[in-house]
């Protein structure tokens, strides 16, 4: 018996009628569900005949694609500004026939799903985990099917330091010479620092 959970509707069955012995019975069943479903395969045997029931070579084929259509981006990723360490989520949805698959790029380099701090969900939502400065840049989604592909506009991700922090990556961190007649001044010098084993290797 084949059942799905949309009201436990019987989709296909075979009972007796000589379907015993060393013989396979093939069935093609239209499920007709556009929501998540559960398919239950159940076999029952009884009476004086003893034997085994087996199910083999099950495949699911989507037959409702309709005419082929190139992908179109319906929901594009949006620009975001976050602080270092935040999780960032980008969404992308596309139409097309057959249903397109979606991949992501960072500064036009393909993102490998679920590696290097990136998480791609089953609905192709991209999450940048614990964002670092290196994760800043432009993110795009690319939808593809046998009929072609479509690329979204780029969404710029800007990553800032938390308030009060300073790593000199974004300038002089608001440091300034308040008293101009003193002997303390900031100087930028090319090359290595004069001190040994202190500070960065280059200015």
Buried (B, 14 or more C-beta within 10 A) or exposed (E): EBBBEEEEEEBEEEEEEEEEEEEEEEEEEEBEEEEEEEBEEEEEEEEEEEEEEEEEEEEEEEEEEEEEBBBEBEEBBEEBEBEBEBEBEBBBBBBBBBEBBBBBBBEEEEBEBEEEBBBBEEEBBBBBBEBEEEBBBBBBBBBBBEBBBBBBEBBEBEBBBEEEEEEEEEEEEEEEEEEEEEEEEEEEEEEEEEEEEEEEEEE
